[in-house]
Amino acid sequence: MTKKERYHNFIEHFVKNLPDANTELEYTDPYELLVAVILSAQCTDKRVNMITQDFYKVFPSIDFLAVAKTDEVFELIKSCSYPNNKAKHLIGMARKLKHDFNGIVPSDVDELQELPGVGRKTANVIASVYFSKPAMAVDTHVFRVSKRIGLTTNSKTPLDTEKQLVKHIPEEYISKAHHWLILHGRYICQARKPKCSECQLKAFCKFFQHQYRNVNNS
């Protein structure tokens, strides 16, 4: 099977079976999404959604968060991973937005990366999810699943993976493909024990085909 055929099958499957895929983070505006994505680093979306219920009540906008004290933010987010660093990043992000961007979350990936706590992955999530730009955010799920299926080859870094995926996925599907890969990795193609018996991508998955050949040859 060629790589072109593999991408075609991947897109065809998810367009048919998961056409409305989206983030599982809860938000109502770009500020809330930015907070949630910063908190989500090495933390589950479920945990983040629990934290942000109260966080958005105390800090409903950039203006409120920009004048917050670190210990106030820490108390609200202490159940997530790395709360000390994230508390500082969140306040720094709000202050940077207020002082340099007139309190408006930018849609440009490069401008987003000027904000504290915002790397390329987070910037791509904001640009893709809220502003519907063809940006491919690569987290551990996207990196693992795209490699296993065979969508990427010899990818050593998230940026390598991003470039390969963007090159081969039609622009109109890039933002959706990000969610397809994440959700497939979260619920089916899990890191330690992929649920190959439940997976509907077996017919064109390089990982499964390799495993199947090994079992038959043993």
QUIGIHU-V528315 format. One record per residue. N is the residue number from 1. RES is the residue in one letter. SS is DSSP state (H for helix, E for strand, - for the rest). D_LAST is the distance of its C-alpha to the last C-alpha in Angstrom with 2 decimals. Layout:
BEGIN
n=N res=RES ss=SS d_last=D_LAST
n=N res=RES ss=SS d_last=D_LAST
END
This chain:
BEGIN
n=1 res=M ss=- d_last=23.79
n=2 res=T ss=- d_last=26.65
n=3 res=K ss=H d_last=27.69
n=4 res=K ss=H d_last=30.84
n=5 res=E ss=H d_last=29.02
n=6 res=R ss=H d_last=26.88
n=7 res=Y ss=H d_last=30.13
n=8 res=H ss=H d_last=31.80
n=9 res=N ss=H d_last=29.20
n=10 res=F ss=H d_last=29.31
n=11 res=I ss=H d_last=33.11
n=12 res=E ss=H d_last=33.41
n=13 res=H ss=H d_last=31.26
n=14 res=F ss=H d_last=33.26
n=15 res=V ss=H d_last=36.61
n=16 res=K ss=H d_last=36.08
n=17 res=N ss=H d_last=34.59
n=18 res=L ss=- d_last=36.10
n=19 res=P ss=- d_last=39.16
n=20 res=D ss=- d_last=41.25
n=21 res=A ss=- d_last=38.90
n=22 res=N ss=- d_last=40.91
n=23 res=T ss=- d_last=41.02
n=24 res=E ss=- d_last=40.99
n=25 res=L ss=- d_last=43.66
n=26 res=E ss=- d_last=47.11
n=27 res=Y ss=- d_last=50.04
n=28 res=T ss=- d_last=53.18
n=29 res=D ss=- d_last=54.07
n=30 res=P ss=H d_last=52.73
n=31 res=Y ss=H d_last=54.07
n=32 res=E ss=H d_last=52.16
n=33 res=L ss=H d_last=48.95
n=34 res=L ss=H d_last=49.40
n=35 res=V ss=H d_last=49.91
n=36 res=A ss=H d_last=46.85
n=37 res=V ss=H d_last=44.56
n=38 res=I ss=H d_last=45.88
n=39 res=L ss=H d_last=45.24
n=40 res=S ss=- d_last=41.71
n=41 res=A ss=- d_last=40.35
n=42 res=Q ss=- d_last=37.65
n=43 res=C ss=- d_last=39.04
n=44 res=T ss=- d_last=38.07
n=45 res=D ss=H d_last=40.14
n=46 res=K ss=H d_last=40.95
n=47 res=R ss=H d_last=42.53
n=48 res=V ss=H d_last=44.37
n=49 res=N ss=H d_last=45.84
n=50 res=M ss=H d_last=47.14
n=51 res=I ss=H d_last=48.77
n=52 res=T ss=H d_last=50.34
n=53 res=Q ss=H d_last=52.12
n=54 res=D ss=H d_last=54.63
n=55 res=F ss=H d_last=54.33
n=56 res=Y ss=H d_last=55.65
n=57 res=K ss=H d_last=58.56
n=58 res=V ss=H d_last=59.68
n=59 res=F ss=- d_last=58.92
n=60 res=P ss=- d_last=59.30
n=61 res=S ss=- d_last=59.81
n=62 res=I ss=H d_last=59.61
n=63 res=D ss=H d_last=63.22
n=64 res=F ss=H d_last=62.54
n=65 res=L ss=H d_last=59.43
n=66 res=A ss=H d_last=61.20
n=67 res=V ss=- d_last=63.76
n=68 res=A ss=- d_last=61.44
n=69 res=K ss=- d_last=61.10
n=70 res=T ss=H d_last=57.76
n=71 res=D ss=H d_last=57.99
n=72 res=E ss=H d_last=58.73
n=73 res=V ss=H d_last=55.58
n=74 res=F ss=H d_last=53.54
n=75 res=E ss=H d_last=54.63
n=76 res=L ss=H d_last=53.35
n=77 res=I ss=H d_last=49.94
n=78 res=K ss=- d_last=49.23
n=79 res=S ss=- d_last=46.39
n=80 res=C ss=- d_last=44.26
n=81 res=S ss=- d_last=42.49
n=82 res=Y ss=- d_last=44.78
n=83 res=P ss=H d_last=48.01
n=84 res=N ss=H d_last=50.34
n=85 res=N ss=H d_last=49.10
n=86 res=K ss=H d_last=48.77
n=87 res=A ss=H d_last=52.31
n=88 res=K ss=H d_last=53.68
n=89 res=H ss=H d_last=51.71
n=90 res=L ss=H d_last=52.89
n=91 res=I ss=H d_last=56.52
n=92 res=G ss=H d_last=56.27
n=93 res=M ss=H d_last=54.72
n=94 res=A ss=H d_last=57.59
n=95 res=R ss=H d_last=60.23
n=96 res=K ss=H d_last=58.83
n=97 res=L ss=H d_last=58.78
n=98 res=K ss=H d_last=62.32
n=99 res=H ss=H d_last=63.80
n=100 res=D ss=H d_last=62.04
n=101 res=F ss=- d_last=60.93
n=102 res=N ss=- d_last=63.81
n=103 res=G ss=- d_last=61.59
n=104 res=I ss=- d_last=59.39
n=105 res=V ss=- d_last=55.60
n=106 res=P ss=- d_last=54.93
n=107 res=S ss=- d_last=52.45
n=108 res=D ss=- d_last=51.78
n=109 res=V ss=H d_last=48.55
n=110 res=D ss=H d_last=50.35
n=111 res=E ss=H d_last=53.23
n=112 res=L ss=H d_last=50.97
n=113 res=Q ss=- d_last=49.36
n=114 res=E ss=- d_last=52.84
n=115 res=L ss=- d_last=52.74
n=116 res=P ss=- d_last=51.79
n=117 res=G ss=- d_last=48.33
n=118 res=V ss=- d_last=47.28
n=119 res=G ss=- d_last=44.59
n=120 res=R ss=H d_last=43.10
n=121 res=K ss=H d_last=40.63
n=122 res=T ss=H d_last=43.47
n=123 res=A ss=H d_last=45.80
n=124 res=N ss=H d_last=43.38
n=125 res=V ss=H d_last=42.96
n=126 res=I ss=H d_last=46.75
n=127 res=A ss=H d_last=47.30
n=128 res=S ss=H d_last=44.64
n=129 res=V ss=H d_last=45.14
n=130 res=Y ss=- d_last=48.92
n=131 res=F ss=- d_last=50.16
n=132 res=S ss=- d_last=47.59
n=133 res=K ss=- d_last=46.97
n=134 res=P ss=- d_last=43.85
n=135 res=A ss=- d_last=42.49
n=136 res=M ss=- d_last=38.83
n=137 res=A ss=- d_last=38.47
n=138 res=V ss=- d_last=35.21
n=139 res=D ss=- d_last=34.27
n=140 res=T ss=H d_last=31.00
n=141 res=H ss=H d_last=29.75
n=142 res=V ss=H d_last=30.71
n=143 res=F ss=H d_last=29.25
n=144 res=R ss=H d_last=25.82
n=145 res=V ss=H d_last=25.54
n=146 res=S ss=H d_last=26.88
n=147 res=K ss=H d_last=24.37
n=148 res=R ss=H d_last=21.36
n=149 res=I ss=H d_last=22.61
n=150 res=G ss=- d_last=23.31
n=151 res=L ss=- d_last=27.08
n=152 res=T ss=- d_last=27.57
n=153 res=T ss=- d_last=26.30
n=154 res=N ss=- d_last=26.65
n=155 res=S ss=- d_last=28.95
n=156 res=K ss=- d_last=30.10
n=157 res=T ss=- d_last=32.94
n=158 res=P ss=H d_last=34.16
n=159 res=L ss=H d_last=36.72
n=160 res=D ss=H d_last=34.14
n=161 res=T ss=H d_last=32.37
n=162 res=E ss=H d_last=35.77
n=163 res=K ss=H d_last=36.82
n=164 res=Q ss=H d_last=33.72
n=165 res=L ss=H d_last=33.90
n=166 res=V ss=H d_last=37.67
n=167 res=K ss=H d_last=37.38
n=168 res=H ss=H d_last=35.12
n=169 res=I ss=- d_last=36.27
n=170 res=P ss=- d_last=39.64
n=171 res=E ss=H d_last=42.35
n=172 res=E ss=H d_last=43.08
n=173 res=Y ss=H d_last=39.60
n=174 res=I ss=H d_last=39.12
n=175 res=S ss=H d_last=40.64
n=176 res=K ss=H d_last=38.76
n=177 res=A ss=H d_last=35.41
n=178 res=H ss=H d_last=35.96
n=179 res=H ss=H d_last=36.11
n=180 res=W ss=H d_last=33.25
n=181 res=L ss=H d_last=30.90
n=182 res=I ss=H d_last=32.42
n=183 res=L ss=H d_last=32.31
n=184 res=H ss=H d_last=28.76
n=185 res=G ss=H d_last=27.75
n=186 res=R ss=H d_last=29.99
n=187 res=Y ss=H d_last=28.91
n=188 res=I ss=- d_last=25.47
n=189 res=C ss=- d_last=23.61
n=190 res=Q ss=- d_last=24.46
n=191 res=A ss=- d_last=23.72
n=192 res=R ss=- d_last=21.80
n=193 res=K ss=- d_last=20.34
n=194 res=P ss=- d_last=20.43
n=195 res=K ss=- d_last=21.02
n=196 res=C ss=- d_last=18.68
n=197 res=S ss=- d_last=19.26
n=198 res=E ss=- d_last=22.95
n=199 res=C ss=- d_last=22.84
n=200 res=Q ss=- d_last=24.58
n=201 res=L ss=- d_last=23.49
n=202 res=K ss=H d_last=19.87
n=203 res=A ss=H d_last=20.90
n=204 res=F ss=H d_last=21.88
n=205 res=C ss=- d_last=20.19
n=206 res=K ss=H d_last=18.31
n=207 res=F ss=H d_last=16.70
n=208 res=F ss=H d_last=15.34
n=209 res=Q ss=H d_last=14.25
n=210 res=H ss=H d_last=12.34
n=211 res=Q ss=H d_last=10.66
n=212 res=Y ss=H d_last=10.08
n=213 res=R ss=H d_last=8.54
n=214 res=N ss=H d_last=6.06
n=215 res=V ss=H d_last=5.30
n=216 res=N ss=H d_last=5.59
n=217 res=N ss=H d_last=3.77
n=218 res=S ss=- d_last=0.00
END
